[in-house]
Amino acid sequence: MQIAMEAIIPITEATKSFKSACDKTKTLGTTFIFKNNRPDIVMMDIDRYKQFQSVLEDMEHSEIAAMVAERKAGDNGKRYSMDEVIG
């Protein structure tokens, strides 16, 4: 994962000036809070977060559609009653 230098906020800076961290996040869309020189927290503007969620939902819908198509392709037409399944 590559992180642009301007998107990195040390945790001490974020703690001392949370408003500044929020402003930077609004400007960049996403920032990364580093703790002990490692990424620890991701901050994301709400509009960017909504876009991210939308993409994830679209991916999930695509995966479900692919599973349904695969199951339909392998359907032999045989059906089982509840008694057969449980029994």
N, CA, C and O atoms as CSV, one atom per row, in Angstrom:
chain,resi,resn,atom,element,x,y,z
A,1,MET,N,N,0.857,-1.176,0.000
A,1,MET,CA,C,0.000,0.000,0.000
A,1,MET,C,C,0.895,1.230,0.000
A,1,MET,O,O,1.784,1.367,0.841
A,2,GLN,N,N,0.656,2.102,-0.934
A,2,GLN,CA,C,1.402,3.352,-0.985
A,2,GLN,C,C,0.524,4.471,-0.426
A,2,GLN,O,O,-0.652,4.595,-0.771
A,3,ILE,N,N,1.119,5.271,0.435
A,3,ILE,CA,C,0.410,6.388,1.060
A,3,ILE,C,C,1.177,7.659,0.734
A,3,ILE,O,O,2.383,7.740,0.965
A,4,ALA,N,N,0.481,8.642,0.200
A,4,ALA,CA,C,1.114,9.922,-0.105
A,4,ALA,C,C,1.535,10.604,1.195
A,4,ALA,O,O,0.803,10.587,2.184
A,5,MET,N,N,2.702,11.193,1.178
A,5,MET,CA,C,3.238,11.847,2.374
A,5,MET,C,C,2.283,12.886,2.948
A,5,MET,O,O,2.157,13.018,4.165
A,6,GLU,N,N,1.610,13.624,2.063
A,6,GLU,CA,C,0.713,14.682,2.563
A,6,GLU,C,C,-0.530,14.121,3.260
A,6,GLU,O,O,-1.229,14.847,3.966
A,7,ALA,N,N,-0.800,12.836,3.062
A,7,ALA,CA,C,-1.972,12.210,3.688
A,7,ALA,C,C,-1.652,11.598,5.051
A,7,ALA,O,O,-2.543,11.065,5.712
A,8,ILE,N,N,-0.394,11.668,5.476
A,8,ILE,CA,C,0.023,11.096,6.757
A,8,ILE,C,C,-0.085,12.150,7.856
A,8,ILE,O,O,0.388,13.278,7.713
A,9,ILE,N,N,-0.717,11.751,8.948
A,9,ILE,CA,C,-0.815,12.619,10.126
A,9,ILE,C,C,-0.318,11.809,11.321
A,9,ILE,O,O,-0.886,10.766,11.644
A,10,PRO,N,N,0.739,12.286,11.975
A,10,PRO,CA,C,1.183,11.588,13.186
A,10,PRO,C,C,0.100,11.654,14.264
A,10,PRO,O,O,-0.623,12.645,14.364
A,11,ILE,N,N,-0.006,10.614,15.056
A,11,ILE,CA,C,-1.066,10.560,16.061
A,11,ILE,C,C,-0.957,11.710,17.060
A,11,ILE,O,O,-1.974,12.203,17.549
A,12,THR,N,N,0.256,12.136,17.363
A,12,THR,CA,C,0.403,13.254,18.303
A,12,THR,C,C,-0.192,14.538,17.722
A,12,THR,O,O,-0.817,15.319,18.439
A,13,GLU,N,N,0.007,14.747,16.429
A,13,GLU,CA,C,-0.575,15.920,15.757
A,13,GLU,C,C,-2.090,15.820,15.718
A,13,GLU,O,O,-2.784,16.808,15.959
A,14,ALA,N,N,-2.610,14.629,15.416
A,14,ALA,CA,C,-4.056,14.429,15.364
A,14,ALA,C,C,-4.681,14.649,16.738
A,14,ALA,O,O,-5.781,15.192,16.845
A,15,THR,N,N,-3.984,14.231,17.780
A,15,THR,CA,C,-4.480,14.404,19.146
A,15,THR,C,C,-4.471,15.869,19.552
A,15,THR,O,O,-5.430,16.361,20.147
A,16,LYS,N,N,-3.389,16.563,19.232
A,16,LYS,CA,C,-3.260,17.971,19.618
A,16,LYS,C,C,-4.198,18.875,18.830
A,16,LYS,O,O,-4.726,19.852,19.363
A,17,SER,N,N,-4.402,18.542,17.554
A,17,SER,CA,C,-5.222,19.407,16.713
A,17,SER,C,C,-6.142,18.564,15.832
A,17,SER,O,O,-5.914,18.400,14.634
A,18,PHE,N,N,-7.180,18.040,16.465
A,18,PHE,CA,C,-8.117,17.189,15.737
A,18,PHE,C,C,-8.805,17.952,14.607
A,18,PHE,O,O,-9.042,17.392,13.537
A,19,LYS,N,N,-9.125,19.220,14.837
A,19,LYS,CA,C,-9.773,20.024,13.799
A,19,LYS,C,C,-8.881,20.135,12.569
A,19,LYS,O,O,-9.367,20.050,11.441
A,20,SER,N,N,-7.599,20.320,12.773
A,20,SER,CA,C,-6.667,20.403,11.656
A,20,SER,C,C,-6.630,19.079,10.884
A,20,SER,O,O,-6.592,19.072,9.653
A,21,ALA,N,N,-6.641,17.962,11.617
A,21,ALA,CA,C,-6.664,16.646,10.976
A,21,ALA,C,C,-7.941,16.468,10.167
A,21,ALA,O,O,-7.916,15.925,9.063
A,22,CYS,N,N,-9.051,16.926,10.720
A,22,CYS,CA,C,-10.331,16.835,10.000
A,22,CYS,C,C,-10.329,17.697,8.747
A,22,CYS,O,O,-10.810,17.276,7.695
A,23,ASP,N,N,-9.789,18.895,8.861
A,23,ASP,CA,C,-9.710,19.786,7.697
A,23,ASP,C,C,-8.854,19.172,6.594
A,23,ASP,O,O,-9.199,19.242,5.414
A,24,LYS,N,N,-7.743,18.575,6.988
A,24,LYS,CA,C,-6.864,17.923,6.015
A,24,LYS,C,C,-7.589,16.758,5.349
A,24,LYS,O,O,-7.458,16.542,4.145
A,25,THR,N,N,-8.347,16.017,6.134
A,25,THR,CA,C,-9.106,14.886,5.596
A,25,THR,C,C,-10.163,15.377,4.612
A,25,THR,O,O,-10.357,14.773,3.557
A,26,LYS,N,N,-10.847,16.466,4.948
A,26,LYS,CA,C,-11.846,17.042,4.029
A,26,LYS,C,C,-11.200,17.419,2.703
A,26,LYS,O,O,-11.773,17.190,1.638
A,27,THR,N,N,-10.012,17.994,2.773
A,27,THR,CA,C,-9.309,18.434,1.567
A,27,THR,C,C,-8.834,17.252,0.720
A,27,THR,O,O,-9.006,17.238,-0.499
A,28,LEU,N,N,-8.236,16.268,1.383
A,28,LEU,CA,C,-7.641,15.141,0.647
A,28,LEU,C,C,-8.613,13.990,0.392
A,28,LEU,O,O,-8.401,13.185,-0.514
A,29,GLY,N,N,-9.671,13.914,1.186
A,29,GLY,CA,C,-10.622,12.811,1.047
A,29,GLY,C,C,-10.330,11.683,2.009
A,29,GLY,O,O,-11.249,11.115,2.599
A,30,THR,N,N,-9.046,11.346,2.177
A,30,THR,CA,C,-8.625,10.289,3.085
A,30,THR,C,C,-7.273,10.655,3.683
A,30,THR,O,O,-6.375,11.123,2.983
A,31,THR,N,N,-7.145,10.435,4.986
A,31,THR,CA,C,-5.850,10.618,5.640
A,31,THR,C,C,-5.557,9.385,6.492
A,31,THR,O,O,-6.447,8.597,6.812
A,32,PHE,N,N,-4.285,9.246,6.846
A,32,PHE,CA,C,-3.840,8.087,7.610
A,32,PHE,C,C,-3.155,8.571,8.878
A,32,PHE,O,O,-2.189,9.332,8.826
A,33,ILE,N,N,-3.663,8.122,10.011
A,33,ILE,CA,C,-3.064,8.464,11.293
A,33,ILE,C,C,-1.994,7.406,11.575
A,33,ILE,O,O,-2.285,6.210,11.611
A,34,PHE,N,N,-0.762,7.859,11.772
A,34,PHE,CA,C,0.349,6.957,12.046
A,34,PHE,C,C,0.662,6.948,13.536
A,34,PHE,O,O,0.697,7.991,14.189
A,35,LYS,N,N,0.886,5.758,14.053
A,35,LYS,CA,C,1.303,5.576,15.439
A,35,LYS,C,C,2.560,4.715,15.410
A,35,LYS,O,O,2.559,3.637,14.815
A,36,ASN,N,N,3.617,5.175,16.040
A,36,ASN,CA,C,4.905,4.468,16.030
A,36,ASN,C,C,5.386,4.191,14.600
A,36,ASN,O,O,5.869,3.103,14.288
A,37,ASN,N,N,5.241,5.196,13.752
A,37,ASN,CA,C,5.694,5.145,12.354
A,37,ASN,C,C,4.993,4.092,11.499
A,37,ASN,O,O,5.534,3.641,10.490
A,38,ARG,N,N,3.791,3.705,11.908
A,38,ARG,CA,C,3.003,2.742,11.136
A,38,ARG,C,C,1.570,3.236,11.007
A,38,ARG,O,O,1.058,3.894,11.913
A,39,PRO,N,N,0.909,2.923,9.875
A,39,PRO,CA,C,-0.502,3.315,9.748
A,39,PRO,C,C,-1.340,2.622,10.822
A,39,PRO,O,O,-1.223,1.416,11.038
A,40,ASP,N,N,-2.182,3.401,11.485
A,40,ASP,CA,C,-2.988,2.860,12.577
A,40,ASP,C,C,-4.480,3.107,12.353
A,40,ASP,O,O,-5.311,2.250,12.654
A,41,ILE,N,N,-4.810,4.282,11.826
A,41,ILE,CA,C,-6.221,4.666,11.646
A,41,ILE,C,C,-6.365,5.371,10.301
A,41,ILE,O,O,-5.489,6.134,9.891
A,42,VAL,N,N,-7.468,5.110,9.627
A,42,VAL,CA,C,-7.788,5.814,8.391
A,42,VAL,C,C,-8.954,6.750,8.669
A,42,VAL,O,O,-9.970,6.340,9.231
A,43,MET,N,N,-8.803,7.999,8.277
A,43,MET,CA,C,-9.911,8.960,8.364
A,43,MET,C,C,-10.378,9.252,6.951
A,43,MET,O,O,-9.568,9.435,6.043
A,44,MET,N,N,-11.705,9.293,6.770
A,44,MET,CA,C,-12.252,9.458,5.437
A,44,MET,C,C,-13.396,10.479,5.468
A,44,MET,O,O,-14.243,10.459,6.361
A,45,ASP,N,N,-13.398,11.357,4.483
A,45,ASP,CA,C,-14.497,12.290,4.305
A,45,ASP,C,C,-15.775,11.500,4.062
A,45,ASP,O,O,-15.734,10.458,3.409
A,46,ILE,N,N,-16.903,11.971,4.571
A,46,ILE,CA,C,-18.161,11.207,4.490
A,46,ILE,C,C,-18.579,10.941,3.044
A,46,ILE,O,O,-19.100,9.865,2.750
A,47,ASP,N,N,-18.367,11.883,2.146
A,47,ASP,CA,C,-18.729,11.647,0.743
A,47,ASP,C,C,-17.871,10.541,0.134
A,47,ASP,O,O,-18.362,9.711,-0.630
A,48,ARG,N,N,-16.594,10.539,0.478
A,48,ARG,CA,C,-15.705,9.482,-0.011
A,48,ARG,C,C,-16.109,8.135,0.585
A,48,ARG,O,O,-16.078,7.110,-0.096
A,49,TYR,N,N,-16.485,8.148,1.856
A,49,TYR,CA,C,-16.931,6.924,2.520
A,49,TYR,C,C,-18.176,6.364,1.832
A,49,TYR,O,O,-18.272,5.156,1.614
A,50,LYS,N,N,-19.124,7.230,1.492
A,50,LYS,CA,C,-20.347,6.787,0.802
A,50,LYS,C,C,-20.002,6.164,-0.547
A,50,LYS,O,O,-20.586,5.150,-0.929
A,51,GLN,N,N,-19.055,6.764,-1.270
A,51,GLN,CA,C,-18.619,6.195,-2.547
A,51,GLN,C,C,-17.991,4.819,-2.333
A,51,GLN,O,O,-18.264,3.878,-3.078
A,52,PHE,N,N,-17.161,4.718,-1.322
A,52,PHE,CA,C,-16.501,3.462,-0.978
A,52,PHE,C,C,-17.543,2.389,-0.661
A,52,PHE,O,O,-17.442,1.268,-1.160
A,53,GLN,N,N,-18.528,2.714,0.149
A,53,GLN,CA,C,-19.591,1.776,0.502
A,53,GLN,C,C,-20.373,1.345,-0.737
A,53,GLN,O,O,-20.725,0.174,-0.881
A,54,SER,N,N,-20.639,2.289,-1.622
A,54,SER,CA,C,-21.380,1.985,-2.850
A,54,SER,C,C,-20.611,0.988,-3.716
A,54,SER,O,O,-21.199,0.057,-4.268
A,55,VAL,N,N,-19.313,1.181,-3.833
A,55,VAL,CA,C,-18.485,0.259,-4.617
A,55,VAL,C,C,-18.505,-1.133,-3.983
A,55,VAL,O,O,-18.633,-2.136,-4.686
A,56,LEU,N,N,-18.380,-1.191,-2.663
A,56,LEU,CA,C,-18.420,-2.485,-1.977
A,56,LEU,C,C,-19.755,-3.192,-2.184
A,56,LEU,O,O,-19.792,-4.401,-2.412
A,57,GLU,N,N,-20.845,-2.440,-2.106
A,57,GLU,CA,C,-22.168,-3.033,-2.325
A,57,GLU,C,C,-22.300,-3.549,-3.753
A,57,GLU,O,O,-22.846,-4.630,-3.972
A,58,ASP,N,N,-21.808,-2.786,-4.721
A,58,ASP,CA,C,-21.849,-3.230,-6.119
A,58,ASP,C,C,-21.053,-4.519,-6.309
A,58,ASP,O,O,-21.481,-5.421,-7.028
A,59,MET,N,N,-19.888,-4.598,-5.659
A,59,MET,CA,C,-19.072,-5.808,-5.756
A,59,MET,C,C,-19.805,-6.995,-5.140
A,59,MET,O,O,-19.776,-8.099,-5.684
A,60,GLU,N,N,-20.457,-6.768,-4.016
A,60,GLU,CA,C,-21.197,-7.842,-3.360
A,60,GLU,C,C,-22.345,-8.323,-4.242
A,60,GLU,O,O,-22.573,-9.526,-4.364
A,61,HIS,N,N,-23.068,-7.385,-4.858
A,61,HIS,CA,C,-24.177,-7.751,-5.741
A,61,HIS,C,C,-23.668,-8.554,-6.945
A,61,HIS,O,O,-24.317,-9.502,-7.386
A,62,SER,N,N,-22.513,-8.168,-7.463
A,62,SER,CA,C,-21.929,-8.893,-8.594
A,62,SER,C,C,-21.557,-10.315,-8.201
A,62,SER,O,O,-21.777,-11.254,-8.966
A,63,GLU,N,N,-20.990,-10.473,-7.003
A,63,GLU,CA,C,-20.623,-11.804,-6.524
A,63,GLU,C,C,-21.858,-12.675,-6.345
A,63,GLU,O,O,-21.842,-13.854,-6.699
A,64,ILE,N,N,-22.928,-12.107,-5.798
A,64,ILE,CA,C,-24.171,-12.855,-5.601
A,64,ILE,C,C,-24.757,-13.259,-6.955
A,64,ILE,O,O,-25.199,-14.394,-7.133
A,65,ALA,N,N,-24.757,-12.320,-7.906
A,65,ALA,CA,C,-25.286,-12.625,-9.238
A,65,ALA,C,C,-24.483,-13.750,-9.899
A,65,ALA,O,O,-25.055,-14.612,-10.565
A,66,ALA,N,N,-23.174,-13.742,-9.717
A,66,ALA,CA,C,-22.333,-14.804,-10.287
A,66,ALA,C,C,-22.641,-16.148,-9.639
A,66,ALA,O,O,-22.674,-17.169,-10.326
A,67,MET,N,N,-22.867,-16.165,-8.331
A,67,MET,CA,C,-23.213,-17.416,-7.644
A,67,MET,C,C,-24.555,-17.949,-8.123
A,67,MET,O,O,-24.705,-19.152,-8.335
A,68,VAL,N,N,-25.532,-17.066,-8.294
A,68,VAL,CA,C,-26.849,-17.482,-8.772
A,68,VAL,C,C,-26.731,-18.068,-10.179
A,68,VAL,O,O,-27.308,-19.115,-10.472
A,69,ALA,N,N,-25.982,-17.390,-11.045
A,69,ALA,CA,C,-25.799,-17.891,-12.416
A,69,ALA,C,C,-25.110,-19.256,-12.415
A,69,ALA,O,O,-25.480,-20.142,-13.185
A,70,GLU,N,N,-24.112,-19.421,-11.556
A,70,GLU,CA,C,-23.395,-20.698,-11.472
A,70,GLU,C,C,-24.321,-21.808,-10.998
A,70,GLU,O,O,-24.286,-22.922,-11.523
A,71,ARG,N,N,-25.141,-21.506,-10.016
A,71,ARG,CA,C,-26.070,-22.517,-9.501
A,71,ARG,C,C,-27.141,-22.869,-10.531
A,71,ARG,O,O,-27.530,-24.030,-10.661
A,72,LYS,N,N,-27.612,-21.859,-11.261
A,72,LYS,CA,C,-28.610,-22.129,-12.312
A,72,LYS,C,C,-28.009,-23.008,-13.401
A,72,LYS,O,O,-28.674,-23.905,-13.920
A,73,ALA,N,N,-26.762,-22.752,-13.742
A,73,ALA,CA,C,-26.100,-23.531,-14.797
A,73,ALA,C,C,-25.934,-24.992,-14.385
A,73,ALA,O,O,-25.980,-25.883,-15.233
A,74,GLY,N,N,-25.742,-25.244,-13.088
A,74,GLY,CA,C,-25.550,-26.605,-12.618
A,74,GLY,C,C,-26.815,-27.265,-12.101
A,74,GLY,O,O,-26.757,-28.356,-11.534
A,75,ASP,N,N,-27.966,-26.611,-12.290
A,75,ASP,CA,C,-29.239,-27.144,-11.787
A,75,ASP,C,C,-29.685,-28.321,-12.640
A,75,ASP,O,O,-29.854,-28.193,-13.852
A,76,ASN,N,N,-29.875,-29.484,-11.987
A,76,ASN,CA,C,-30.324,-30.664,-12.733
A,76,ASN,C,C,-31.841,-30.808,-12.712
A,76,ASN,O,O,-32.379,-31.755,-13.286
A,77,GLY,N,N,-32.535,-29.883,-12.061
A,77,GLY,CA,C,-33.994,-29.906,-12.041
A,77,GLY,C,C,-34.590,-30.732,-10.922
A,77,GLY,O,O,-35.794,-30.656,-10.680
A,78,LYS,N,N,-33.786,-31.512,-10.239
A,78,LYS,CA,C,-34.295,-32.358,-9.163
A,78,LYS,C,C,-34.559,-31.508,-7.923
A,78,LYS,O,O,-33.758,-30.650,-7.553
A,79,ARG,N,N,-35.714,-31.771,-7.286
A,79,ARG,CA,C,-36.087,-31.055,-6.075
A,79,ARG,C,C,-36.348,-32.050,-4.972
A,79,ARG,O,O,-36.721,-33.193,-5.236
A,80,TYR,N,N,-36.155,-31.624,-3.734
A,80,TYR,CA,C,-36.343,-32.507,-2.573
A,80,TYR,C,C,-37.377,-31.903,-1.646
A,80,TYR,O,O,-37.456,-30.686,-1.484
A,81,SER,N,N,-38.180,-32.785,-1.034
A,81,SER,CA,C,-39.154,-32.316,-0.055
A,81,SER,C,C,-38.433,-32.097,1.269
A,81,SER,O,O,-37.311,-32.568,1.454
A,82,MET,N,N,-39.075,-31.384,2.189
A,82,MET,CA,C,-38.492,-31.124,3.495
A,82,MET,C,C,-38.262,-32.444,4.246
A,82,MET,O,O,-37.255,-32.613,4.933
A,83,ASP,N,N,-39.206,-33.367,4.102
A,83,ASP,CA,C,-39.049,-34.669,4.756
A,83,ASP,C,C,-37.818,-35.411,4.260
A,83,ASP,O,O,-37.126,-36.060,5.045
A,84,GLU,N,N,-37.537,-35.322,2.957
A,84,GLU,CA,C,-36.355,-35.979,2.405
A,84,GLU,C,C,-35.078,-35.335,2.938
A,84,GLU,O,O,-34.092,-36.023,3.203
A,85,VAL,N,N,-35.102,-34.046,3.088
A,85,VAL,CA,C,-33.917,-33.335,3.562
A,85,VAL,C,C,-33.661,-33.647,5.033
A,85,VAL,O,O,-32.525,-33.918,5.421
A,86,ILE,N,N,-34.714,-33.612,5.856
A,86,ILE,CA,C,-34.587,-33.812,7.296
A,86,ILE,C,C,-34.413,-35.292,7.625
A,86,ILE,O,O,-33.599,-35.656,8.474
A,87,GLY,N,N,-35.185,-36.143,6.943
A,87,GLY,CA,C,-35.296,-37.548,7.247
A,87,GLY,C,C,-34.099,-38.344,7.159
A,87,GLY,O,O,-34.139,-39.549,7.408
